Amino acid sequence: MADPSKTTIGFTGDGGGLFTFQVLWTAAHNKLNVKFIVWNNQSYQILKINLLQYRQEQQIINEKMPEFFSINDPDIKYFQLAQALGVQALRISKPQCFLVTALFY
């Protein structure tokens, strides 16, 4: 954003993105040259990883993951959320199509 002639690319997971999606409106409102990529695994994965590590360190076994670490009910359509906030968006469901589609969209 320091050089408006260049595109800035932001990456986030879907869990982290839920805390910061207002940035999409800001980008649209200010007509920023930004692309956002949201990796959607329907999970707060970093929290799961941290909890697994803690449980291993504390030798806690056979404990289920808390249900609230999953972000799958209801299914969040992030591309529609982006569109609602004024950002052009698309959903890429095939990983092999990611680079060409996301970078040239």
N, C-alpha and C positions, 0 to 999 in steps of 0.2 A: 504494500500500500504506500510505501515510501516512493515507489516509482509506478505511477498509474498506468504506464505503458506496458507493464509486465503483469502477468496473471499470478495471483497468490493462490496457493492450494492449501486448504485446511483439511486435516484428517481427524475423525473422531469415531469412537464406537457408538453404538446406539444407546447404551446406558449413559455414557458421559454426555452424549448429545441431548438427552432429555433435560439436562440441567442448563443447557446453553443455547437452545434453539432461537432465542430472541435475537441472536446475532444474525440470523437470516434476514429478518426484517431490516435490521440496521444496514446490512449489505445492499439490500434492494433499495431502501430509502436513499442511501448515499451513492447509488449507482457504482458500487465498487467492483473492480475487476477481480473477482474472487470465485473460486470453485470450491465447493465443500463435498467431501467424500465421507459418507457414513457407512461404516462396516456394521452390518446388521446380523448379529448372531443371537438376537433375542435374549440377551443376558447381560447382567452386570458382571462380565467375565473377570475383571480385575478383583472384584470383591470375592469371587469364588476362589481365585488363585490365592489370594491373601489368607482366606479362611482355611483352605487346604494346607497351606504352609504352617499356619498356626497349629492346626490340629496334629500335623505330623510332629512338630516340635513338642507338643504337649502329650503326644502319644494317645490322642483321642481317635478311636477307630469306629467305623460303622455308624457314623452320624450322617443323617440326610442333610442335603443343602437346604437352606431356608427357601421356601417357595417364592418369596419376594425377590430373589435374585434372578428370576426368570421374567422376561418382558415379552410374553407371548399371548396373553389373553387380557384384553383384545390385541390382535395383531396391529401394530402401528405401521401405517404406510407413510414412511418418512418423506418420500417424494411428493405426496399430496400435502403433507404438512408444509414443506418448503414452498410449494405452489401457493398455498393459502397465505403465506407470508410474503408473497410477491417475487419469489425466486423461480427462475426456470429450472425445471428438475426432470429427471428421468430415473427409472429403476433399472438396474443392470442385474440380471439374475444368473447370467452365465459368466463365471470368472474368466474364461478365455476371451471374452469380449470386452473386458474391463478397460484395458489401456487405450485401445483405439476409441471406444465409445466415450469414456469419461473425459479424456484429454482433448478430444476434438468436438465435443458437444458444444 
